[in-house]
Amino acid sequence: MYYLNNNPHPLPSPRELTVTGNGKVNAKASYVQVQLEVITKGEDVSKPQQENAIIMNRVIQSILELNIPREDIQTVAYNIAPIYEYIEGKQIFKGYEVSNAINVKIKDISQVGTVIDTAVENGTNRVSAIQFQIENADLYYQQALSVALQNAQMKAATIAKTMQLNLHPQPIEIVEENAGGPVLYKSVAMAEQNISTPIEQGQMTIHATVRVKYQY
């Protein structure tokens, strides 16, 4: 047997300790994205298309009158699909469905309910998505990442102290487990009502997770 440096007692291999650190930071939304849809149906394509265009133009104009900039209103989907019904096992053609969806960016969060109600009053018949977003979200994620690293360090120190391990203070590996951005998403089902739609943003939580490996 060959021994390094002629040492008859080879050095033991270093052992490893792996811990997971979690961090989170709370923040309030900077703006809201609302997706509004107009859906029309008809036996031929042209009539629901024309009807849809008239209604959507009316919806957009009503939103502009709420001082929402035109550049904050964007078409995100436009679809024409045939409609079928199955009667006694047979596929029966019933006409066409035309759907047109716009995305509205609302910087004044207190205005979200008013925007939704105004759009519904002017012909919107589906509110398919509300997303609360944060400007410069990466800055909050970096804070959460720092908290996660501190959490991992404290866990490793606790384990080493409890188990009486001679832990090397510098980690040999750090892996970022979660790089997801902060998104709070909720769906809203609309109904006829005479009061403003209540939209509560609540707290948005940005998470970060790291896996840290030490030697001892």
FENNOR-V322367 format. One record per run of one state. SS is the DSSP state (A for helix, B for strand, O for the rest). FROM is the first residue (numbers start at 1). LEN is the number of residues. If there is no record, write none. Layout:
ss:SS from:FROM len:LEN
ss:SS from:FROM len:LEN
//
This chain:
ss:O from:1 len:3
ss:A from:4 len:3
ss:O from:7 len:9
ss:B from:16 len:12
ss:O from:28 len:3
ss:B from:31 len:12
ss:O from:43 len:2
ss:A from:45 len:20
ss:O from:65 len:5
ss:A from:70 len:3
ss:B from:73 len:15
ss:O from:88 len:2
ss:B from:90 len:17
ss:O from:107 len:2
ss:A from:109 len:13
ss:O from:122 len:4
ss:B from:126 len:8
ss:O from:134 len:3
ss:A from:137 len:27
ss:O from:164 len:9
ss:B from:173 len:6
ss:O from:179 len:5
ss:B from:184 len:3
ss:O from:187 len:17
ss:B from:204 len:12
ss:O from:216 len:1
//
